[in-house]
Amino acid sequence: MQVVETQKQYCTPEEYLALEEAAESKSEYRDGEIVPMTGGTTNHNEIAGNFAAYLKFALRGQNYRVFMLDLRLWIPRSRTYTYPDIMVVQGEPVYHENRKDTITNPMLIVEVLSKSTKNYDRGDKFEFYRSIPEFREYVMIDQYRFKVEHFAKTSEGKWVFSEYDSADAVLALSSLDFQIPLRDIYERVNFEEIEE
């Protein structure tokens, strides 16, 4: 998802949730600030859909849940509500304040990068994600070229970075038994498409 820069609005988490329930479009909440989000491009949608479909199929019958796009994540330490493109939960989701639209315990998060969000996704947002105790793996997918950035947390608590940048490269997750060639992630993606 892309974030739109507009006049800043400040409110409590409760006010944000009430506004979000009535809103026609989604917004993030960042410690009092409401940040409107725009819809994604067709490439963004293809990439997220491809990754989620392969992942969901690979994890069938196992104790994992794969969620996409519309499920909100609450990060207490940074007081942030956000909508990751894909989240995986081991076992059952832990709901924030019993809200079935907001979880707190993803082990894996996947973001499809856009020009307007890539710096935030790589920087502050990744820092916020790392405060989640269950969080062990982060995948960032460029929608404009073959490029995947992958961070995996070791048993010692260190984050190890890997980068993949060709159609033949294979992303292998460390916390799940899952591998995917980049050509499958980018199936039907048109790099010539211009972002609105």
Secondary structure, 3 states (H helix, E strand, C coil): CEECCCCCEECCHHHHHHHHHHCCCCEEEECCEEEEEECCCHHHHHHHHHHHHHHHHHCCCCCEEEEECCCEEEECCCCEEECCCEEEEECCCCEHHHCCCEECCCCEEEEEECCCCHHHHHCHHHHHHCCCCCCCEEEEEECCCCCEEEEEECCCCCEEEEEECCCCCEEECCCCCCEEEHHHHCCCCCCCCCCC
